[in-house]
Amino acid sequence: MTDQNSKSGTNNMAVPEAKAAMNRFKEEVASELGVPLKDGYNGDLTSRQAGSIGGEMVKKMIMKQEQQMSSGQ
């Protein structure tokens, strides 16, 4: 039996119910960065543009977690 998350090219989420929220978050971050993200195919983005979206998302998630940990929640 293979682990679904280890397959190359998959986009499985640990919590599938969060997919819509993550997509909204990605669109929000792309907008803040001025990256022209659109619904569907975005293969015309440069690696730098795509990476900046993911990097900023991670940065914001870490900041949120740090805030929650420091407030004891």
C-alpha positions, 0 to 999 in steps of 0.5 A: 500500500502506498502513501497517497501524499508521497506520490509526485504530482498529487495535491492531497490535503491533510484536511480536505474540508479546508481546500476552499479556505486554502484556495481563498487564502492563496488568492488573497496572498497572490492579490497582495503580492500583485501576482495575476493568479486566475481560476484554473490553469496558472502555468504561465506564472514564473517560478518566482511568482508561484514561489512567492505565493507559497512562501508568503502563505507559509510565512503568514501561517507560521506567524499565526501559529506563533501568535496562537502559541504566545497567547496560550490558545 
